[in-house]
Amino acid sequence: MTTSTYNGALKICIFSLNMKRVLLYIYFVLISLVGVSQNLNDRIYTKEGDSIICSITKFDGSWIYYDYSKKDVLKNTYIHMDDIKFYVNNGVKKKPYEYIPKNFTGVVNVDSTIMKSELYSVLMEWVAKNYVSAQNVLQYQDKEDGKIVVKGIISIFYKDVLNSSIEGRLYHTISFFVKNGKYKYIIDNIEFESTLKGSGRGDINSVKPVYGVTTKAWAEIQQKSNSEIETIIQSVNESVKKDKKGNDW
């Protein structure tokens, strides 16, 4: 083989290797983009005419938190409800401050080897840690029946017409029903009462605001109430998982 032929073959090999590297890089970039885009199934449409491709992660009264992609990197930010025309979450089109009543109940399967008495003790410990105030009362407890009932109060802050922060109280009842390897929770009797003098108290799912609260503030209160109750559920589930790991169930 002549030197020129050898050099030519070498250049072809190098070119072929570089092309493979380029194609491999493009492949992984496309896979990355597909992976990110698959998680961004929500849309936010602003009053300025922008359309944001995202994944909505949390509602907090007047704010929506969401993930979005920037240069193939997933980032998190938030936007105020007043700046939104409408949004699509889990395929459902919604308007700002639109409230959809929720049924806070569920059955959590833990482990078939975990006895009812053990699971009952874990949930009682969670209650003791999270409902220590005198305003939070343990209504019923029966280890044999595997039932726990707690009435609690959570503070929620909202904005009045002057944009001042006002404290309110979210009353609720949590019921646990425990069996071997699983438990059921029900959170109901959810009512709100403002600390403003003369304000009323009423069902959080009511379309009509409680007395002394504006329509806009009521929508904010309802969103925050949902968020707070979901946080309670998450706290219970995480506490059970943590205890399971720590005690080597």
N, C-alpha and C positions, 0 to 999 in steps of 0.2 A: 504494500500500500504506500502510495507516495505521500509526501508531507502535506501537500495541498488537499489530497483526498481525506487524510486523517483529520486535518483541521476542520474541513467541511463537515465531516461526520460528528466531530466534537461539538461544533456550533449547533448542529441540529439537535444533539442530545441535551445540550444546555438549554436551548430554546424550548424543547419539549418539557424539560423539568420545570422551567419557569412557568410555562403555561399550566402545568398541573397544579403548581402552587397557587397561581392566580385563580384557577377554577375552584380549587379547594377553599380558598379564602372567600370567594363569592358564595359558595355553597353554605359555608358556616354563617355568613352575614345574612343570607336569605332565611336560614333556619332560625336565626336569632330574631329577625324581624317578624317571622311567622309566629314564633313563641310569644313575643310581646303583644302582637296584634290580636292573638286569640284571647288574651286576658282583658283587652280593652273593648268591651262590648256595649258600653254606655255612651250616651251623647248628651252634651250640654249646649244649648243654643242661647247665646247671650242677646241682650237688647241692642248691642252694637252690631249684630249680624254675624258674629263669629260662631263657628261650629267646633266644639272641642270633643275629640275622640278620647275616651277615657274609661276608667273603671271607678265608679262611685264607691267609696269605702265607708263613709260615715255621714250622718246628718246630725247637726248640732244646733237646733233652733233655727237661726237665720243663716247658717253656713252649711255648705256642702263641701266635703273633703273628697278628693279624687286622685287617682294615679293617672299619669300620662307619660308618653314616650318622648324623650328629647335626645336626639343623636343616639338612638338605640338603647338609651338608658332609662329605666323606669324611675320616675320621680313622683313626689306627692305634693299637692298644694290644696288650696281651698278658694271658694268664691262665695260672695254674699248672695242671698236669695233675691235681693232687690235688683241685682245686675243680670238676672236670668229671665229669659222669655218663657222657656219651658225646657224640660229635660226628659230623657228616656233612660229608665233604670230597669234592668232585667226585662227589657222588651215592652215595658209599660210607659206610655207617655203621661207625664205629670206636669202640673203647673206649680210654680213656687208657692210654698205654704199649704199646698194641698195635703190634707191629712187622710190617711187610710187606716181605720181601726184595725188593731192586731189582736190575735188570740194568743196570749203568752202561755202556752202549755206544750209539754213535750215529754217523751220517754227517752232516757239515756241508758243504753246498755253499757255496762262497765266490764264485767268479767264474770263468767258463770261460776267461778270458784270462790267469789267473794260472798260471804254470808250477809244476810240482812242486818244482823246486829252490828257488824263491822261498818257497813255502809251507813247505817243509822248514826253511829258515833261520829263518823266523819262529817255528816251533814249537821249534826248538833254542834260540833266544834266550829263549823263555818258560821252558824247562826250566832254563837257566842262571840265570835270575833267581829262580826259585821253588824250586829244589832245589840250594841252595848248600852245605847241610850235608854233612859227611863221611859221615853216616848215610844220605844219599840218594845212591844210586849209579846212574850211567848204565850200564845193562846192555848195551845194544846200540844202534848207530847206523850206518846205511848210507844215504847220500844217493842212490845209484843205485837201491836198492830202495825208497827212500822210507819207511824204517821206523825208529822210535825206541822204545826200551824203557827205562823208568826204574823203579827200586824206591825207594819213599820211605817216610818216617815222619812222622806228624802227631801232635802232642800233643793229648790230649783230657782235660778235667777232669770228674770226676763226684763225687757225694756218697756217702759211706759211711753206715753205720748211725748214726753219731754226728753226721751232717750236716757232716762235715769234707770239704774239697775234696781229692780225690786225683787225681794225674796218671796218665794212661795213654798208651800208644803205639798208634797205628793204622798198621799196616803195609799197604802196598798196592803194586800194580804198574800203571803206566800205559803203554799201548802206542798209538803213533800210526802210522797207515798213510796215506801221502800220495800223491795223484795230482794231475794237472792240474785246478785249479779246485775241489778238495774234499779233505777228510781224514776219516779214521775214527778214533775213540778207543775204547779198551776199558780200563776200570778194574776189575781183579779181584784175586784172591788177598788179599782184605781180611781182616786178622786183628787182634785186639786183645790187648794185654798190659798189665796194671796194673803200676805201679812198686812196689806193696806187696810186701814180701819174702814169697816163697813162693807168689805168685799164678801162675796158669797163663796160657797163651796159646792162643787158638782162633779159629775162623771167626766173623766178626761175624754171619753169618746163622744161627748155631746157636741153637736154642730154649733149650738148656741153657746157663746162664752159665758163663764160664770159672771155674776154681777160684779161690776167694778173693773173688768178686764176688757180691753179693746179686741176687736176681731183679729187684728194683726198680731197682737201680743198673745192671743189665745192660740193662734197657729204656731207661734214660736214655742209656747209652752207644751203643746201637743207633740211637736217634733222632739223636744228635749226629754219629754216623759218617755217616749218610745226608746230613745237612746239610753236613758238611765236604766230602764227595765231590762233592755238587752245587755247592758253592762253587768247587771246583777246575775243574769243567766250565765253569762260567760265566766263570771267570777266563781260561781258554784261549780261549773263543769271543770274549770282549771284547778280548783281546790281539790276536787276528787281525784283528778289525774295525778296531781302532785303528791297527794298522800299515798296513792297507789304505788307510785315509784319509790317514795321515801320509805314506806313500810314493807316493800318487797312482797306485795300481795301476790 
